[in-house]
Amino acid sequence: MSMFSPALARDLAALGRVHEGTSMESVLRGITGAVAVGVPGCAGGTVELRRGEERLMLSASHSDLIALVDREQALGEGPSSEALATGRNVLVTDVLLDARWPRYAATAVKHGVRSTLVLPIAIEGATLVLGLYAVRPGAFSGGSADALATLLTEQLTVALANISDYDDVLTDAAQLQEAFAGRAVIDQAKGIIMHASGCSAEAAFDELRRLSQHHQVKVADLARLLVSEHQSKHGGAAPS
């Protein structure tokens, strides 16, 4: 029996198609929802983004699972801690019969968890710790955890790379827009100086640059201040 449905691959692939509003947080949230639906027997999922001992982000399909993972971290024992420390998949076939982490087992049962599979997935500079949780014992024993980890690694690598590229595009666009806006206000400030002193555009820009160096502010910031003061005094646009 396969550990995941064909729909899981489709849902994970969809996470790599970024759009406005796509973020690391939304991708992690999408992962937990996808595994909860796409892995047979799985009742819920968690995913932690970690760099070493530091947790950067945590998402879960159910709030109870966030409480369970937080409690595991506080205890310093459990399958997620083991997976992160060893870099290997960790399977708990039956929480009630597993003697490795008794304090974790008590917490897991309290939250209705009977079996768990945790997959540590190495990505660039960090680790995704994916937890699958079931309400019955033996839920994850019949399939291949390695196959599931491979699928997740492939799809998540693409998704995270696309998010990075998308963020770069947005950053470049924002910087370009800011540059155009800065150039426009500098032109307005030059017009004010030219109108007041009768100098050339080149001389007006030299004066802006001299003043910016004297006051240790950016030329664009000085230009905005000059335009703002001119408009407040004259109640209109700066001369062009």
C-alpha positions as CSV (number, residue, x, y, z in Angstrom):
1,M,0.0,0.0,0.0
2,S,1.3,3.4,-1.0
3,M,2.0,5.9,1.8
4,F,0.6,8.7,-0.2
5,S,-2.2,9.3,-2.7
6,P,-1.6,10.6,-6.2
7,A,-3.3,13.8,-5.2
8,L,-0.5,14.6,-2.7
9,A,2.1,15.0,-5.5
10,R,-0.3,17.3,-7.3
11,D,-1.1,19.4,-4.2
12,L,2.6,19.7,-3.3
13,A,3.5,20.7,-6.9
14,A,0.8,23.5,-6.6
15,L,2.8,24.9,-3.7
16,G,5.6,25.7,-6.1
17,R,3.4,27.9,-8.3
18,V,4.0,31.2,-6.5
19,H,1.8,34.2,-6.8
20,E,1.3,37.5,-5.0
21,G,0.8,36.7,-1.3
22,T,2.9,33.5,-1.5
23,S,5.2,33.2,1.5
24,M,7.2,30.7,3.4
25,E,4.4,30.7,6.0
26,S,1.7,29.9,3.4
27,V,3.8,27.1,1.9
28,L,4.4,25.5,5.3
29,R,0.7,25.8,6.1
30,G,-0.1,24.2,2.7
31,I,2.3,21.3,3.4
32,T,0.5,20.4,6.7
33,G,-2.9,20.5,4.9
34,A,-1.7,18.4,2.0
35,V,-0.2,15.6,4.1
36,A,-3.2,15.4,6.3
37,V,-5.4,14.8,3.3
38,G,-2.9,13.0,1.0
39,V,-1.3,10.4,3.4
40,P,-3.6,7.5,4.2
41,G,-4.3,7.2,7.9
42,C,-2.8,10.6,8.6
43,A,-5.1,12.8,10.8
44,G,-2.8,15.9,10.9
45,G,0.6,17.2,10.2
46,T,3.2,19.7,11.5
47,V,6.2,21.2,9.9
48,E,9.0,23.1,11.6
49,L,11.6,25.2,9.7
50,R,14.8,25.0,11.8
51,R,18.3,26.2,11.6
52,G,20.4,24.2,14.0
53,E,18.7,24.4,17.4
54,E,16.7,27.5,16.4
55,R,13.1,27.2,15.3
56,L,12.4,29.7,12.6
57,M,8.8,28.8,11.9
58,L,6.1,26.3,12.9
59,S,2.9,25.4,11.2
60,A,0.3,22.7,11.9
61,S,-3.0,21.5,10.5
62,H,-4.5,21.5,14.0
63,S,-3.8,23.7,17.0
64,D,-3.5,20.6,19.3
65,L,-0.5,19.5,17.3
66,I,1.2,22.9,17.8
67,A,0.7,22.3,21.6
68,L,2.2,18.8,21.2
69,V,5.3,20.0,19.3
70,D,5.8,22.8,21.7
71,R,5.6,20.4,24.7
72,E,8.0,18.0,23.0
73,Q,10.5,20.9,22.6
74,A,10.1,21.8,26.3
75,L,10.6,18.2,27.3
76,G,13.7,17.8,25.1
77,E,12.6,14.3,24.0
78,G,10.4,12.8,21.4
79,P,10.4,11.8,17.7
80,S,10.9,15.3,16.3
81,S,13.9,15.9,18.6
82,E,15.4,12.5,17.6
83,A,14.9,13.2,13.9
84,L,16.5,16.6,14.1
85,A,19.5,15.2,16.1
86,T,20.1,12.2,13.8
87,G,18.9,13.4,10.4
88,R,16.9,10.1,10.0
89,N,13.2,9.3,9.8
90,V,11.7,8.4,13.1
91,L,8.6,6.1,13.3
92,V,6.5,5.5,16.4
93,T,4.2,2.6,15.6
94,D,2.3,2.8,18.8
95,V,2.8,5.6,21.4
96,L,1.5,3.4,24.2
97,L,4.0,0.6,23.5
98,D,7.1,2.8,22.7
99,A,9.4,3.1,25.7
100,R,11.8,5.6,24.3
101,W,10.1,8.8,25.4
102,P,7.6,8.2,28.2
103,R,6.9,11.9,29.0
104,Y,6.3,12.6,25.3
105,A,4.1,9.5,25.1
106,A,1.9,10.8,27.9
107,T,1.5,14.1,26.1
108,A,0.8,12.5,22.7
109,V,-1.9,10.3,24.1
110,K,-3.5,13.3,25.8
111,H,-3.8,14.9,22.4
112,G,-5.3,11.7,20.8
113,V,-2.1,10.7,18.9
114,R,-1.3,6.9,18.7
115,S,1.3,6.8,16.0
116,T,3.8,9.2,14.5
117,L,6.2,9.5,11.6
118,V,8.7,12.3,11.5
119,L,10.8,13.1,8.4
120,P,13.8,15.5,8.6
121,I,14.2,17.1,5.2
122,A,17.5,19.0,4.6
123,I,17.1,22.2,2.5
124,E,19.7,24.9,1.8
125,G,20.9,26.2,5.2
126,A,18.0,24.7,7.2
127,T,16.0,21.6,8.0
128,L,12.2,21.0,7.6
129,V,11.0,18.7,10.3
130,L,7.7,17.2,9.0
131,G,5.5,15.3,11.5
132,L,2.6,13.0,10.5
133,Y,0.2,12.0,13.2
134,A,-2.5,9.3,13.4
135,V,-5.2,8.4,15.9
136,R,-4.7,4.7,15.5
137,P,-1.5,2.6,16.0
138,G,0.4,1.3,13.0
139,A,-0.9,3.9,10.6
140,F,2.4,4.6,8.9
141,S,3.9,1.1,9.0
142,G,2.7,-0.2,5.6
143,G,4.3,2.2,3.3
144,S,7.6,3.7,2.4
145,A,8.7,6.6,4.5
146,D,11.7,7.1,2.2
147,A,9.5,7.5,-0.9
148,L,7.4,10.1,0.9
149,A,10.5,12.0,2.1
150,T,11.9,11.9,-1.5
151,L,8.6,13.3,-2.9
152,L,8.4,16.0,-0.3
153,T,12.1,17.0,-0.7
154,E,11.7,17.3,-4.5
155,Q,8.5,19.4,-4.4
156,L,9.5,21.6,-1.5
157,T,12.9,22.4,-3.0
158,V,11.1,23.7,-6.1
159,A,8.5,25.6,-4.0
160,L,11.2,27.2,-1.8
161,A,13.4,28.1,-4.8
162,N,10.4,29.7,-6.5
163,I,9.6,31.7,-3.4
164,S,13.2,32.9,-3.3
165,D,13.1,33.9,-7.0
166,Y,9.7,35.6,-6.5
167,D,10.9,37.6,-3.6
168,D,13.9,38.7,-5.6
169,V,11.6,39.9,-8.4
170,L,9.4,41.8,-6.0
171,T,12.5,43.3,-4.3
172,D,14.0,44.4,-7.7
173,A,10.6,45.9,-8.8
174,A,10.3,47.8,-5.5
175,Q,13.8,49.1,-5.8
176,L,13.3,50.2,-9.4
177,Q,10.0,51.9,-8.5
178,E,11.8,53.7,-5.6
179,A,14.6,54.8,-8.0
180,F,12.1,56.2,-10.4
181,A,10.2,58.0,-7.6
182,G,13.5,59.4,-6.3
183,R,14.6,60.6,-9.7
184,A,11.2,62.4,-10.2
185,V,11.5,64.3,-6.9
186,I,15.1,65.2,-7.6
187,D,14.0,66.8,-10.9
188,Q,11.3,68.7,-9.0
189,A,13.9,70.0,-6.5
190,K,16.2,71.0,-9.3
191,G,13.3,73.0,-10.8
192,I,12.8,74.9,-7.6
193,I,16.5,75.8,-7.3
194,M,16.6,76.8,-11.0
195,H,13.6,79.0,-10.6
196,A,14.9,80.7,-7.5
197,S,18.5,81.3,-8.7
198,G,18.3,81.2,-12.5
199,C,21.0,78.6,-12.7
200,S,21.2,75.6,-15.1
201,A,19.9,72.1,-14.3
202,E,23.5,70.9,-13.9
203,A,24.3,73.7,-11.4
204,A,21.0,73.0,-9.5
205,F,22.0,69.3,-9.1
206,D,25.5,70.3,-8.0
207,E,23.9,72.5,-5.3
208,L,21.6,69.6,-4.2
209,R,24.6,67.3,-3.9
210,R,26.6,69.8,-2.0
211,L,23.8,70.4,0.5
212,S,23.3,66.6,0.9
213,Q,27.0,66.1,1.7
214,H,27.0,69.0,4.1
215,H,23.9,67.8,6.0
216,Q,24.9,64.1,5.6
217,V,21.5,63.1,4.0
218,K,20.7,61.4,0.7
219,V,20.1,63.6,-2.3
220,A,16.6,62.1,-2.8
221,D,15.7,62.7,0.9
222,L,16.9,66.3,0.7
223,A,15.0,66.8,-2.5
224,R,11.8,65.5,-0.9
225,L,12.2,67.9,2.0
226,L,12.8,70.8,-0.4
227,V,9.7,69.9,-2.5
228,S,7.6,69.5,0.5
229,E,8.6,72.8,2.0
230,H,8.0,74.6,-1.3
231,Q,4.5,73.1,-1.7
232,S,3.5,74.0,1.8
233,K,4.6,77.6,1.3
234,H,3.2,78.0,-2.2
235,G,0.3,75.6,-2.1
236,G,1.1,74.0,-5.5
237,A,3.4,71.8,-7.5
238,A,7.1,72.5,-7.8
239,P,8.1,74.4,-11.0
240,S,9.4,72.1,-13.7
